[in-house]
Amino acid sequence: MPGSRSTLAPRWAARVAVAAGVGAVIVLLLFAGLHSLLLVLVGAAGLAVTAAGVWWALVRTGLVRVLAVVLAFTAPAAVVVVYVASGLLWVVLVSLALWALAVFCGRVALAGADTAPVGTPHRTLAPPRHPYLIMNPRSGGGKVGRFRLREKAEALGAEVCVLDVTHPQDVAALARRAADSGADLLGVAGGDGTQALVAAVAAERDLPFVVISAGTRNHFALDLGLDRDDPAKCLDALTDGVELRVDLGVINDRVFVNNASFGAYAAVVQSPAYRDDKTRTTLHMLPDLLTHHQGPRLAVHAENTTIEQPQAVLVSNNPYRTDDPAGLGHREQLDSGVLGVLGVKVDNAAQTAGLLRGHRAPGLAQLTAREVVVDADTDTIPVGVDGEALTLTTPVRCGIRPHALRVRVPRDRPGVPRGRPPMDWHGVRRLALTTMRRAAGHGG
């Protein structure tokens, strides 16, 4: 019986991946011969030297930094010169193109063969009777006014509180007062930090929560599958919405919806000079932070694993994808019930070059846990929580509250794009061979 179109597509993609991968090797061997190994070694050496140059540029100052930058740029240029001089540049380019095609088709094949269900379970509810929305007019460069969010929300029956940006206001207190006055839904048009503060109140009162993508980055909205280009479409949740149950992260009893960052980045953004000159401040502070001459020495304890003295740590509400550069900073799931932990520990140029191995790099620690404890050799440490710069007492404890937040989203929304699985040549080969064997069996 012939296979359906849905099952044949990944098998054909696997065939193309195998053929392209073999073709990449054949092109090198056929046209470069014994020089093919030298070409690969030269390319690998160029990448390693470039990575080393980047490391020295980050941890050194003055003339050494200038020379490191020059090295980082000249190393790949030198590799190209070697390829051109040998008359084999076109061979390398064709082989790389075939290899890229092989990897692309392989991941398409693996994604097509994965039939696991996608998406967070949801339920349909009646529209709220008294929704209460808090809006920050400065968020996202003034999206509240540009998209007329207040007027559109009030037309749908919502009570809207537009924050007075000239005076600091306690948005959590505003949300609690609204709940005490009978609000049956809370929502925010603002940044992720404000979203987290009101989400904590919604979870505490077991009220549905609406995210309006009026912030600058809108990471939480992205991972909820909302429309980030037109925040007004998020208001459809008030009239035709479905409810999701998602997790909340907790750091020392403070809720976060995205992540908490520790180490070099958290220290840099808390510098008083950072706001006026981000680039100069970062370049000035990084050498001492990355070499542990300044800043706290961290120790991260997650389940049965300890990461000693990482330069940077990210603890996230559900794990981020790190196997695909296109999916970096993206969570496919917000209801897994675990924190994601990403730690970077790089102490020399060789370890920096090792980061080229991606998620398998020895200097990169990836794990999941229900509880993470970050300790240090100081009483307090800088922490970035959903983009807000804080100073917390050590040890800092991070946890997860599974399914703590009821989020109401529009029924019709872009959705969360499903990332392709990491490349697995054994899986692609099995899929391609299965196709060939079945074809041989039908022909017998």
Secondary structure, DSSP 8 states (H G I E B T S, - for coil): ----HHHHHHHHHHHHHHHHHHHHHHHHHHHHTTHHHHHHHHHHHHHHHHHHHHHHHHH--HHHHHHHHHHHHHHHHHHHHHHHHTT-HHHHHHHHHHHHHHHHHHHHHHHHH-----S--EEE----SSEEEEE-TTGGGTHHHHTTHHHHHHHTT-EEEE--TTS---HHHHHHHHHHTT-SEEEEES-HHHHHHHHHHHHHHT-EEEEE--SSS-HHHHHTT--SS-GGGGGGGGTSEEEEEEEEEEETTEEESSEEEEEHHHHHHTSTTTTT-HHHHHHHHHHHHHTTSSS--EEEEETTEEEES-SEEEEEES----S-GGGTT--S-S-SS-EEEEEE---SHHHHHHGGGGGG-TTEEEEEESEEEEEESSSEEEEEETTEEEEEESSEEEEEEEEEEEEEEESS------------HHHHHHHHHHHHHHHHHHH-
